[in-house]
């Protein structure tokens, strides 16, 4: 059952985690390290959000969240009976927000965040039940933000309207460490992985100031917990939880005088589901996902949603002994939110009834 379980559960990540809590997109999935033998996987995801609202003036904001494509590449090799290693390339965090110029309150406000991460890790099996894993992560981060519209109080220096800092790409490093307990006979596995913070120092240019400064930005520490177990012949139950501490993610360029561009709630993301192998070639799964919103519905205009809940359908097909293809589709409702500016801490628009559709595709090759 193990090969079936891993293929179905891993597919969910490609179509279900994008636009989860905070800036999370990939969910930093490391399940390939638990595969048997030597495996390579190539994954793609496409997410189409529908996010719009009405500003204080009663004018539509337009569709503020652009569709995007996610990609990842992973390779795992078994060195001996106890030791294996994996390399994972993914895009852990991101944002692509743009308010329509027709909105007098927030028109022109935008945020673009891009990251790429390369993770190298080892897994060592202490015995048939217990294993430990860990390694290093190299991550790039770049961003561009614009604050515009009447919500930002008019042109600088009276307000911040039209203010547009650009943050150049920076490379920095972190680590991850974890452990797992398994009972292979019933496809049971409990895995816990800790991901460290990564501190970036971004060269910054601001359109209302000459010269270049550096802006420190920290991506969050996170904990992933995943569980799966067989509950009947060819049937698997699974669940996962991700915690990411976004309270450390503050962006304070020089001209804002200590005010952060970001105001991101700590992310708590849950998934629960069941999978089944129908025959030697085809397996399927269904899961529910939930992301906890903040303490209230006041959010940053650069992230105008507040939690989400949805459903994912996924499946895998064993084409040959070496090749497996997997796919999934996720539909999620996004929590209602009221974008604010701070100061003052007041709502500038209302967003409700929003949703997203995500699809994921993966091809795996077993050597």
C-alpha positions as CSV (number, residue, x, y, z in Angstrom):
1,X,0.0,0.0,0.0
2,X,2.9,2.4,0.6
3,X,3.6,3.4,-3.0
4,X,-0.2,4.1,-3.5
5,X,-0.5,6.2,-0.3
6,X,2.5,8.4,-1.1
7,X,1.4,9.1,-4.7
8,X,-2.2,10.1,-3.8
9,X,-1.3,12.2,-0.7
10,X,1.5,14.1,-2.4
11,X,-0.7,15.0,-5.3
12,X,-3.0,17.0,-3.0
13,X,-0.2,19.3,-2.2
14,X,0.1,20.5,-5.8
15,X,-3.5,21.5,-6.1
16,X,-4.6,22.3,-2.6
17,X,-2.0,24.4,-0.7
18,X,-1.6,27.4,-3.0
19,X,-3.0,30.5,-1.4
20,X,-3.0,28.9,2.0
21,X,-2.3,30.8,5.2
22,X,0.0,33.9,4.9
23,X,2.2,33.8,1.8
24,X,2.3,30.0,1.7
25,X,2.1,28.4,-1.7
26,X,4.0,25.1,-1.8
27,X,3.5,24.0,1.8
28,X,7.2,22.9,1.8
29,X,6.2,19.3,1.1
30,X,9.0,16.7,1.7
31,X,7.1,13.5,1.3
32,X,9.4,12.3,-1.5
33,X,12.0,11.5,1.2
34,X,9.7,8.6,2.4
35,X,9.4,7.0,-1.1
36,X,11.1,3.6,-1.6
37,X,14.0,3.3,-4.0
38,X,15.2,6.0,-6.4
39,X,12.5,8.4,-7.7
40,X,12.3,11.7,-9.7
41,X,9.1,13.9,-9.7
42,X,8.1,16.9,-11.8
43,X,5.0,18.8,-10.6
44,X,3.0,21.7,-12.0
45,X,0.1,23.6,-10.4
46,X,-2.2,26.3,-11.8
47,X,-4.3,28.5,-9.4
48,X,-7.1,30.8,-10.6
49,X,-8.4,32.9,-7.8
50,X,-11.6,35.1,-7.9
51,X,-11.0,37.9,-5.4
52,X,-12.8,41.2,-5.7
53,X,-14.5,43.7,-3.5
54,X,-16.0,47.2,-3.1
55,X,-14.0,50.1,-1.7
56,X,-15.1,52.8,0.7
57,X,-16.4,54.9,-2.2
58,X,-18.6,52.1,-3.4
59,X,-16.4,51.4,-6.4
60,X,-15.4,47.9,-7.4
61,X,-11.8,47.0,-6.9
62,X,-11.7,44.7,-9.9
63,X,-10.1,41.2,-9.7
64,X,-7.1,41.9,-7.5
65,X,-5.5,38.4,-7.4
66,X,-3.8,37.2,-10.6
67,X,-3.7,33.5,-11.6
68,X,-0.3,31.9,-11.3
69,X,1.6,28.7,-12.1
70,X,3.6,26.7,-9.5
71,X,6.4,24.3,-10.4
72,X,8.5,21.9,-8.4
73,X,11.2,19.3,-9.1
74,X,12.2,16.6,-6.6
75,X,14.7,13.7,-6.7
76,X,15.3,11.0,-4.0
77,X,17.9,8.3,-4.0
78,X,18.4,5.4,-1.7
79,X,22.1,5.2,-0.7
80,X,21.8,2.0,1.4
81,X,19.2,0.3,3.6
82,X,19.3,3.0,6.2
83,X,20.4,6.2,4.5
84,X,18.8,8.2,1.6
85,X,18.9,11.8,0.4
86,X,16.6,14.1,-1.5
87,X,16.8,17.4,-3.4
88,X,13.6,19.5,-3.8
89,X,13.2,22.7,-5.8
90,X,10.0,24.6,-5.1
91,X,8.4,28.1,-4.7
92,X,7.4,28.2,-1.0
93,X,6.0,31.8,-0.8
94,X,4.4,34.2,-3.2
95,X,1.9,37.0,-3.9
96,X,0.5,38.7,-7.0
97,X,-2.0,41.5,-6.1
98,X,-3.1,44.4,-8.2
99,X,-6.1,46.8,-7.6
100,X,-7.9,48.3,-10.5
101,X,-7.0,51.9,-11.3
102,X,-10.8,52.6,-11.3
103,X,-10.9,52.3,-7.5
104,X,-10.3,55.8,-6.1
105,X,-9.5,54.4,-2.6
106,X,-7.0,51.6,-3.4
107,X,-6.5,51.9,-7.2
108,X,-2.9,51.1,-8.3
109,X,-2.0,49.3,-5.0
110,X,-0.1,46.2,-5.8
111,X,2.3,43.5,-4.4
112,X,4.5,41.0,-6.3
113,X,6.5,38.5,-4.2
114,X,8.6,35.7,-5.8
115,X,10.6,33.0,-4.0
116,X,12.5,29.9,-5.1
117,X,13.9,27.3,-2.7
118,X,16.4,24.5,-3.1
119,X,16.3,21.9,-0.3
120,X,18.9,19.2,0.3
121,X,18.2,16.6,3.0
122,X,19.2,13.3,4.3
123,X,17.0,10.6,6.0
124,X,18.5,8.0,8.4
125,X,16.4,5.0,9.5
126,X,17.2,4.0,13.1
127,X,15.2,0.8,12.7
128,X,12.0,-0.3,11.0
129,X,9.9,2.1,13.0
130,X,11.9,5.3,13.6
131,X,13.8,7.6,11.3
132,X,15.3,11.1,11.4
133,X,15.7,13.6,8.6
134,X,17.2,17.0,8.0
135,X,19.2,19.3,5.8
136,X,19.8,22.8,4.4
137,X,17.7,25.1,2.3
138,X,18.8,27.9,0.0
139,X,16.1,30.5,-0.8
140,X,15.8,33.5,-3.0
141,X,13.3,36.3,-2.3
142,X,12.4,39.4,-4.4
143,X,9.4,41.8,-4.2
144,X,7.9,45.0,-5.5
145,X,5.1,46.9,-3.8
146,X,3.0,50.0,-4.6
147,X,0.8,51.8,-2.2
148,X,-1.7,54.0,-4.1
149,X,-5.1,55.6,-3.9
150,X,-6.9,57.8,-1.3
151,X,-6.5,55.2,1.4
152,X,-2.8,56.1,1.6
153,X,-3.5,59.8,2.3
154,X,-2.3,61.5,-0.9
155,X,1.2,62.0,-2.3
156,X,4.4,61.6,-0.2
157,X,5.4,63.0,2.2
158,X,1.9,64.0,3.5
159,X,0.7,60.5,2.8
160,X,2.0,57.4,1.1
161,X,0.1,57.4,-2.2
162,X,2.2,56.4,-5.2
163,X,5.0,55.1,-2.9
164,X,6.6,52.1,-4.7
165,X,9.7,50.4,-3.2
166,X,11.5,47.7,-5.2
167,X,13.3,44.9,-3.3
168,X,16.1,43.2,-5.3
169,X,16.5,39.4,-5.2
170,X,18.5,38.1,-2.2
171,X,19.9,34.6,-1.5
172,X,19.9,33.3,2.0
173,X,20.0,30.0,3.9
174,X,18.0,28.0,6.5
175,X,17.6,24.4,7.6
176,X,14.9,21.8,8.4
177,X,15.0,18.9,10.8
178,X,12.4,16.2,11.7
179,X,11.6,12.7,12.6
180,X,9.1,10.0,11.7
181,X,7.4,6.9,13.2
182,X,6.1,4.2,10.8
183,X,4.4,0.8,10.9
184,X,4.7,-0.3,7.2
185,X,2.4,-3.2,7.6
186,X,-0.6,-0.9,8.0
187,X,0.8,2.1,6.0
188,X,1.0,4.2,9.2
189,X,3.4,7.1,9.3
190,X,3.6,10.1,11.6
191,X,6.1,12.7,10.5
192,X,7.1,16.0,12.1
193,X,9.4,18.6,10.4
194,X,10.6,21.9,11.6
195,X,11.6,24.6,9.1
196,X,13.8,27.5,10.3
197,X,13.3,31.1,9.7
198,X,15.4,32.6,6.9
199,X,16.7,36.1,7.2
200,X,17.1,38.1,4.0
201,X,18.7,41.5,3.5
202,X,17.1,43.1,0.4
203,X,18.7,45.9,-1.6
204,X,15.9,48.5,-1.8
205,X,15.2,51.5,-4.1
206,X,12.3,53.8,-3.2
207,X,10.8,56.1,-5.8
208,X,10.6,59.1,-3.4
209,X,14.2,58.8,-2.2
210,X,17.6,58.7,-3.9
211,X,20.1,56.0,-3.3
212,X,19.9,52.3,-2.3
213,X,19.3,51.0,1.2
214,X,18.9,47.5,2.7
215,X,15.7,46.2,4.1
216,X,15.8,43.1,6.4
217,X,12.9,40.6,5.8
218,X,12.4,37.3,7.6
219,X,10.4,34.4,6.1
220,X,8.7,32.4,8.9
221,X,9.7,29.4,10.9
222,X,7.1,26.6,10.3
223,X,6.2,23.1,11.5
224,X,4.6,20.5,9.3
225,X,2.9,17.5,10.9
226,X,1.5,14.7,8.6
227,X,-0.2,11.4,9.5
228,X,-1.5,8.5,7.5
229,X,-2.8,5.0,8.3
230,X,-4.5,2.2,6.6
231,X,-8.1,1.8,7.8
232,X,-9.3,-1.1,5.6
233,X,-7.9,-3.1,2.7
234,X,-6.6,-0.6,0.1
235,X,-8.0,2.3,2.0
236,X,-6.1,5.1,3.7
237,X,-7.0,7.9,6.1
238,X,-4.6,10.9,6.2
239,X,-4.3,14.3,7.9
240,X,-1.9,17.2,8.0
241,X,-1.3,20.4,9.9
242,X,1.0,23.3,9.1
243,X,1.9,26.2,11.4
244,X,3.8,29.2,10.1
245,X,4.8,32.1,12.3
246,X,4.3,35.2,10.1
247,X,4.5,37.6,13.1
248,X,8.3,37.8,12.2
249,X,7.6,38.8,8.6
250,X,7.8,42.6,8.7
251,X,8.9,44.8,5.8
252,X,10.1,48.3,7.0
253,X,11.8,50.2,4.2
254,X,13.5,53.5,5.1
255,X,10.9,56.0,4.1
256,X,8.1,54.3,6.2
257,X,9.9,55.2,9.4
258,X,9.3,51.9,11.1
259,X,5.8,51.1,9.7
260,X,5.7,47.7,8.1
261,X,4.3,47.1,4.6
262,X,3.0,43.7,5.8
263,X,0.6,42.7,8.5
264,X,0.2,38.9,8.1
265,X,-1.6,36.6,10.6
266,X,0.1,33.4,11.9
267,X,-1.0,30.6,9.5
268,X,-2.6,27.4,10.6
269,X,-3.6,25.1,7.8
270,X,-5.4,21.7,8.2
271,X,-6.1,18.9,5.8
272,X,-8.0,15.6,6.4
273,X,-9.0,13.0,3.8
274,X,-9.3,9.4,2.7
275,X,-7.7,7.6,-0.3
276,X,-8.4,4.3,-2.0
277,X,-6.7,2.0,-4.4
278,X,-9.3,0.7,-6.9
279,X,-7.0,-1.6,-8.9
280,X,-3.3,-2.1,-9.6
281,X,-3.2,1.0,-11.8
282,X,-5.7,3.6,-10.4
283,X,-6.0,5.2,-7.0
284,X,-8.0,8.2,-5.8
285,X,-8.5,10.4,-2.8
286,X,-10.8,13.2,-1.5
287,X,-9.8,15.6,1.2
288,X,-11.0,18.7,3.0
289,X,-8.8,21.7,3.7
290,X,-9.2,24.6,6.2
291,X,-7.0,27.6,6.8
292,X,-7.6,29.5,10.1
293,X,-8.2,33.2,9.6
294,X,-6.9,36.0,11.9
295,X,-8.5,37.3,15.1
296,X,-10.7,39.6,13.0
297,X,-11.5,40.3,9.4
298,X,-9.2,43.4,9.1
299,X,-6.4,42.5,6.8
300,X,-3.7,44.2,4.7
301,X,-4.8,45.4,1.2
302,X,-1.8,43.3,0.0
303,X,-3.5,40.1,1.2
304,X,-7.3,40.7,1.0
305,X,-8.6,37.3,2.3
306,X,-9.1,35.9,5.8
307,X,-8.8,32.1,5.9
308,X,-10.3,29.5,3.5
309,X,-12.0,26.1,3.4
310,X,-12.4,23.7,0.5
311,X,-12.3,20.3,-1.1
312,X,-9.7,18.5,-3.2
313,X,-10.2,15.5,-5.5
314,X,-7.1,13.7,-6.7
315,X,-6.0,10.5,-8.4
316,X,-3.0,8.6,-9.7
317,X,-2.4,6.2,-12.6
318,X,0.4,3.7,-12.8
319,X,1.3,3.9,-16.5
320,X,4.2,1.4,-16.3
321,X,6.3,-0.1,-13.5
322,X,8.5,3.0,-13.8
323,X,6.1,5.8,-14.7
324,X,3.2,7.2,-12.6
325,X,1.0,10.2,-13.4
326,X,-1.1,12.0,-10.8
327,X,-3.5,14.9,-10.8
328,X,-5.9,16.8,-8.6
329,X,-8.3,19.7,-8.5
330,X,-9.1,21.9,-5.5
331,X,-12.1,24.3,-5.0
332,X,-11.9,26.6,-2.0
333,X,-14.0,29.4,-0.6
334,X,-12.0,32.3,0.7
335,X,-12.8,34.0,4.0
336,X,-14.5,37.5,3.9
337,X,-12.1,40.3,4.6
338,X,-11.9,44.1,5.1
339,X,-8.6,45.5,3.8
340,X,-7.3,48.3,6.1
341,X,-4.5,50.9,6.2
342,X,-2.5,51.3,9.3
343,X,-2.4,53.9,10.6
344,X,-5.4,54.5,10.9
345,X,-6.6,50.9,11.7
346,X,-9.8,51.3,9.6
347,X,-11.4,49.3,6.8
348,X,-11.0,50.7,3.2
349,X,-12.9,48.0,1.3
350,X,-15.1,44.9,1.8
351,X,-14.3,41.6,0.2
352,X,-16.8,38.7,0.4
353,X,-18.0,35.6,-1.5
354,X,-14.6,35.0,-3.1
355,X,-13.1,31.6,-4.1
356,X,-10.3,29.9,-6.0
357,X,-9.8,26.8,-8.2
358,X,-6.4,25.1,-8.3
359,X,-5.3,22.1,-10.4
360,X,-2.1,20.1,-10.0
361,X,-0.3,17.6,-12.2
362,X,2.7,15.4,-11.4
363,X,4.7,12.8,-13.3
364,X,7.0,10.5,-11.4
365,X,9.7,8.1,-12.6
366,X,11.1,5.2,-10.6
367,X,14.6,4.1,-11.5
